[in-house]
């Protein structure tokens, strides 16, 4: 019976073949690291005098195919004399491998050898494995791109060249993935951000600090309106809090000890005692609102929500577009409840996330993240918190994965990974259960028996951050936002100049009813304006008006992605567009 092949092992083995191919073609190449990752693998190289391009990737891929056909064998070799191997790496110029081996010299380190049919060693790499027995299963792989990467992710170290690649068990799966990657390139929110005039980031302001242009700000306004309506329906109170606070607050919360490297500090001039911190999180502020009044069990649960802007330090190399920034607005909420209310509150949040994602036509996967190495609070509280989250999901019959050690420093969490239109997953919504911060801030409520007790606290976001979520939405919709979100919902196109006056009346009527509409009276052909608005501007509807339409009080309607859907009485079209806008696309205008 043929042994089942693990995809991660296949990709890790393929990364060694890629490294071998690179050194065959560029003997001066020095090896860094080459792990398997979620969607493939990569390898970092130091290649003096060579800047890899698309043609080079094709050459490397061809060399990999040649090596695979040789039916090479992977063999694990325990390093008996570690210092001798370090010296050998140094003599070969393999400084990165020497550094890694020095670090892991007490971990029973191994090399993986690549041998030909005659047993000759053609290549070796410092690696713990595992690997395939031979190259026979490597049948479907592709090199995708090359990018710069600092050694160990440190900007003070040398910039290396990272080749990203992928491998699958068969060519069908590979082709499907490559198609998805090509589609992802078309949907890249950074490119669409320029094309559709959505946002910009400027060095003069700072990396990872976003300017929302009117088009994307319109999308955000409508999502925020939905957010506020839904929170009020679900029993939340909406609050607003400052952007900075004294360091004392963050000492109590534990952020100073556990989150310092991600925080921005502000020092008041000539006042060393009053150090302020720009908030990286909203939770301590919501805690202080809770603490400002005496609370009874009758007051709980208290559900407190805020669109709160926070700031977190990131390495510049890690920043990109809207999905990785330094300043962002969280759709944040904190729920203070009794132990008896906990399971119901978690279920209410899960329902909220589920309902919200239906609107965007996104499915989601769920992951439970447990206690990290650096944490605050008592172990017993962590165990209770993790058990509470498990119980809530188990009672719903939810399927979920366990992500060991990836909880926040103050509590375990449930992470929701949204699946977009082309099948990619994005971590957005989170529920974090916290027994610790209420104790650190000495929060209390009077229970039924008259005893002062500590509430349980839930930290929760539905969208995550507005910046990241809008980047995801832009790619999910490929910039073609549905009517309720679209920056412009319709464009009116007069066929000739004599039709403009009539179009202006329609324009003003639609504007007065709260619709987002433009009058395109540019001196261009009708077909150009239709195409430009539907395809390039991604406006949902284009209304064409000529002599016939004026005579019959109609508009000729073109729909994005569909084409011409016919003539409609202008009042009927406006009414239908208002309904589509109100129902968030549940009712659409069709032929």
N, C-alpha and C positions, 0 to 999 in steps of 0.2 A: 504493500500500500504506500502510495507517494505521500511524503511528509508535507503537511500543510505549511504554506509559506506565509510568514508574518510580514506585512507591508512595511513596517518600521525597519525590520532587519534588512529587507530587500533594499530600501532606500539608503540605509547606512552603508551597506556593501557597495552600492552604486556610487556613493560619494568617494570611496577608496579608489574605485576604477577611474573616476574623474580626476582625482589627485594624481594617480599614476599616469594618465594620459597627458595632464598638464606638464608633468616633469619630463615626459618623453619628448614633448614638443618644445618645452622651454627648460632646459637643464638647470638654468640658474634659479628656477622657482623654489622658494622656501615655503614649507607647509605650516599652517597655523592650526585651525580646527575645522572639522567637517561633519557636523551632526545632522541626523535626520530631524525634520521638523514636521508640523502638522500637515502641510500640503506637499512635502517633498524633502529636499535637503539643500545644504549649501556647503561651500568650502572657501576658506579665506587663504589667499596666496600673497606672498611678497615676491613680485617678479621684477627685478631690476631692469629698467630700460624698456619695459613693455606696458602699454596701456591697452587692455583687452577691448575688442569691439565685437560687433555681430559676426563678422567674418571669422574672427578667431574662435568664437563659440562653435561655429559650424565645423571648424578644423578639429577642435577638441572632441566634439560629438562623434565625428568620423573615427578618430583615434580610439575612442571608447568602444565603438562598435567592433573595431578590429580586435581589441583586447578581449571583449566578451566572446567573440568567435573562437578564441584560442582555448576556451574551456579551462580557464585558470582556477586554481584551488585556493581557498582562504584557509590559513592555518594559524592557530593561536600559539604564541610563544611567550613563556614566562621569562622575564628578564632576571637572570641570576645575579649578574654584577651590575647594579644600577649605575654606579659611578663610571664604570667603563663605558656604558651605553651613553651616559650624559656626555662624556668626553668625545665619543664617536659622533654624536649629534653636532657638537660644537665644531669638530674638525670638518664636518660636512657643510657647515654654515647653517644648520637647522637650529637656529637659536630659539625659535618658539617652542619646538619640541623639547629642547633641552630645559627650557624654563618650566614647561608643564611636568616633565619627568622629575625635576628637582622638587616640585610641589607634592608629587604623588609617590615619592620614592618609598614611603612606608606603607603603601596601599597594595602591595603585591602586584606591581604594574606589569602590563603585557604589551607585546607587539602583535600586530596581525600581519603575517607574511602572505604575499601573493606569489604562488608557484605555478610554473608551467607543467606540462604533462611529464617531463623528465625530472621533475623535482627541483629545478633551478629557481632560486629566489629572484624574482624580477622587481619586487617592490616591498617596502615595509612601512608601517605607520603605527605610531604610538596610539593605542586604543584599547578600551576595555571590552569592546564588542557589544552585543553579539553580532555575528556575521553569517552569511550563507556558507554552505560547504563549498560551493563553486559558483562560477558565473552563469551557469546554464539557465537559471530562472530569470536572469536580467534580460528581458525581451522588449520592454516598452519604457523608454526614458527620453527626456528632452531637456536641453539647457535653455533656460528662460531669459536670464538677464544677468548683467554684471553691475555691481555698485561698489561704492567705497565703504569701508568699515574699519574703524580704529581697532587696533589690537586690544582685546579685552574691553572694548567699548569705552576706552578712556581717551579723551581728546588730546591728552599729553603724549600718547603713544603714536607710533607710525600708522599712517593710513594704508590699509591693505586692500586688495581687490577681492571682492566676494562674488562668486558665481552662484546664482540661484538656479536650481534645477528640480526636476521631479521625476518620479518613476512609479509605474503601476504594474499590476500583475499581468495586464493584457493591453493590447493597443486600443481596444474600444474604450476602456476607462481613461487611458491617456488622452485620446482624441477628445473625449467629452470634457476633460479637465482643461486642455489647451483652448478649446472653444470658449469655456467659461472665463479663462484668463483674458482672452482677446475681448470678450464682451465686457469684462471688468475694466479694461483699458479705456473702452469707449465711454464707460460710465464714470470714470474717475472724477470725483467731485472737484478736484483742483482744476482740471481742464474745463469742466462745465462751469465752474465758478467764474472763470474769465469769460467764456463764451456767452453765458447768460447774465453776466454782471451781478453775481450773487454776493461776493465778499472779497476782501483783500487783507493782506498782512504786510506790514512795512518795517524795514530795519529801523527807521527813525522812531517808531513806536516801540518795537521789541518783538522778538520771535515768539510765536505762540500766542499773540494778542490780536484778536480778530476785529476787523471793521465789518459790520453787517451793512451791506448796501441795501437800498430800498427794496429790491426784488426779494431777497432772502429775508429781510426784516418783515415783509408782508407775510411770508410763509410762517415765520415765527409768531407773529401777532395772532394768527388764526389758531395755531397750536396752543399758544398761551391762553387764548379765550376758551378753547375746549378744556384745557387743564383746569382753569378756575371754575368753570361750570361744573365739571365732574367732581372736583373736590368739595364744593359746597353741597352737591347732591349727596355725597358720601359721608357727610358729617365732619368735615375738616374746617378748622378756622385758619385763615390766611394771615400771616404776619410778615413783617419786614425788620431786618436787623442790620447793624453797622458793618462796614467792610474791615474795620480794624478793632483790636482790643488789646488791653494791657497783657503783658507776658504772664502775669499772675493767673489769668483765666486758663491759659494753655498749660501752665504748670499743674493746675488742679486736674485738668482733663487728661493729662498724660502725654499730650502731643509734643511737648518740649523734649521729653525723654525718648519717645518712640517715633517721632515724625519730623524731627528737627531739620534733617537734610532737605526736606521738601518745602520748607517754610521761608517766607520773606519777612525780614526783620526791619522795623522802622525805629530809628533813634531820634528822639526829640533833641534838637540842638541845645547844648549846655545843660542837659538834664539827664544824667545817667540813671536816675532812679525810675524814670518813666519810659521804659522801653515798650514799644507797641509791636504787634505782629499783625500782618495782613492775613485775614482769615483763610485757612486752607479748608475749613469745614464750617457748616452752620450749626452743628449740634450743640456746642456749649451755649450759644445764644438762646436756643429754644429751651434748653435746660434752665437758664436763668429766668426766662418768662414763666416757666412752670413754678420755679422757686419763689416768684414774687408774690404769690398768694398762698393762703392756707388751703389745702386740698382735702376733700373727703372722697370716700369710695364712690359716693353718688356722682362726683364730677367725672369719674373715669368711665370709659377711656377718653383722654384728651388727644385729639388728632390735630397736630400743628403743621402747616405746610408753608413753604416759601420758595419762590423762584430766587434763590440766593446765589449771588456771584462770589466765587472763591478763586484763590490764586495758589498754585503749587509749582515749585521749582522743578523743571525738567532739563535734562541735558539737551543742548540744541540739536544734536544729531538724532534725538528721539522724536522731535517735533515734526508735524506734517499736516498741512491743510487744517481742516476742522476737527479731524478725528484724534489729534494729539496736540493739545494746547497747554498754555500756562495759566490763562485766565478763562474761566468758564462759569456758566450759570447752571446750577443743579436744580432739577424739579424736586426739591428736597421735602421730606416730611418726617416728623418724629411723633411716635404714638406712645403715650404713657398709659399703662393699663395694669390691672391686677392679674395675678397668675390664672384666675378662672377665665379671664377674658382673652388670654393670649392666643389660643388656637383659633378662635373666631376671628381675631384681628389679622392673623397671618392669612387665613382663608379669604378675608375681605380684600387684602392687598393682592393676592393671587388672582382673584376675580377682576380687580381693577386692571391689572396688567393684561389679562386675557382679553377683556373688553376693548382696551385701547388698541391692542395689536390687531384685532379683527378689523378695525377701521382702516388700518394701513395694509391689510391683507398680508400680514406676517405671522408665521408660526414661530414657536420658540421651544428650545430645549432648556432643561433645568439642571443645576449643579449645586451641591452642598459643599461649601468651603469650610474647613475645620480649623482648629486652633493653630496659629503660627508659632514659630520658635520664640519670637519676641511678643509677649502678650502681657496685659495687665489683669489683675483680679485673681480670685481664688479658682483653683482647678475645679472644685465642686460646682461653681457657678457656670464654668465653661461646659461641663458635662451636662448640667441641667439645660443650658441654652441649646446645645447641639441636639439633645433629646427632644426639646420642644419643637424645633424646626422639623426634625424627622417625623415626629408624631403628626404634625399638621399635614405634611405631604403624604404620609402613609394613609391617613384617614381619607384623603381625596383619591387615593389610588394612583398618585402621580409617579411617573418614572423619573428617576434622577441619578446623576453620577456623583461620586464623591471626589472632591478635589482636596486632598490632604494638605493641611498646613497653609492654606491660602486665605484664611479668614482675616478680617481686620484685627488690629491689635487689641481691640476692646470687645470683640464678639464674633461668633460664627455667622455665616451668611448664606442665603440662597441667591444664586446668580441666574438670571434669565438670559439666554443667548438667542437673539432674534435671527430668524432666517430670512434673507432678502430674496428679491425676485430671481436671482441667478444661483441661489442655493448657498451663499456664504453665510456664516454665522457671526454675529456681533454681540459682545457682552454689553448689556445696557441696564435693564432693571435689576435692582438688588433689594433684598430684605436682610437686615442685620439685627440680630437679637443681642441685647446688651443688658447684663445684670450689673456691670461694673461702673459705668459713668453715673448712674443714679446713686450708687454708694459713695463714689468719690465726691459728689456734690451734695451728699446728705439729703437727697430728695425724700419727702415723706407724704403720706396721705393717712387720714384717719379711717381705719377700717370699721366694719359693722360692730365689732366687739369693743370699739373705743381705743384700740391699740394703734400706735403710730407704726406704719409699715412702709417699706421701700417699694416704689412701683417698678415694674419691668418697662424697659424702653426698647422700642423698635425704630431703627433707622431705615428709611425707605426712599427709593427713587423709582419712577416708572420709566422715564426716558433716559435717565442717566445724567448726561449733561446736554444742554440745548445745542451746543456747538457740535459735539460728536453725533447726536441724533440727527441733526440737520444734514451733516455730511453723509450719514448712512441713508437718509431719506432721498437725498439728491441722487445717490447711486442706485438705490432701490427703484426709483421712478425714472432713472436715466435723464433727470432734469425735467421730465414731462409730468409736473405735479398735477394731481386731480383738481377739479374745479374749485373745491372749497379751500384749497391751499394756493392755487396758481396766482402768481403775482399779477398777471393779466388774464382775465377769464374769457374775454372775447375781443376780437379786433373787427372794426367795421371798415370795409373797403369800398369806396365809391368807384364805379367803373370809369367815369369821366368827371371832369371838373363841375359840370352842371348838376351832378348828383350829390355834391358835397353838402349843400344846404340841408337837404332831406336827411342825410347821414348825421349831421350835427344834432338834429332833433332826436334821433334815436339814441345818439351818444349821451345827450343830457338826460334823457328819460332813464336810461340804464344807470347812469351815475347817481341820479336822485334816488334810485331804489337800492343804492348801496353796492352795486355791482362794479367790478374792476374792469374797465373797458378802455380801449384806445381807438382813436379815429386815425386811420392810416391814409392820409391824403398826400403822400409823397408823390413826386413826379416820376413814378415808375409804372411799368405795365401791371395790369391787374394780376396776371399769372405770377409775376415775380413777387408781388406783395402777398398773395395767398400763400405761396411756397415759403416765403421768408418768415411769415408769422406762424404758420403751422409747423414747419420743419426746423427752422433755425431758432425762432423765438419760443417754440413749443407751447404756443397759446392754444387752449382747448378748442375754441370755436372761431371761425372767421365768417363774417356776414357780408355777403356781396350785394351791392345795391346798384341797379341800373334803371332804365326807363320802365321796364316791365314791372319791377318790384315797386316802384313809386306808384304806378297805376293801380296795383292790386293791394297796396299796403302790406307787402310781404318783404321778407329777406331770404336770400338764397344762402343756405347754411352748409358750410364745410366743417367737418369734425376731424380733429387731430387723430391720425392713425387709421382713419376710416375713409375720408374723402367726402364727396358731396352726398348729403343725406336729404336734400330736397328743399322746396320752398315752404316757408312757414309764415303765417300772419305774425307781424312783429310783436304784438302783445302776447301771443301764445308762446313765442320763443322766450321772451323775457320771463314769463311766468314759469315756464319749464326750467329755465336756468336758475331762477330763484329756488325752486324746489330741489334741483340737483345740488345747489350750494348748501341748502339747509340740511338735507339728508346725508351730506358728506359722501355723495356718489351712490347711495343705495338706489336712487331713481335717476337714470341718465336719459339724455335726449337722444333718441334714435329715430331712424326712418320709419 
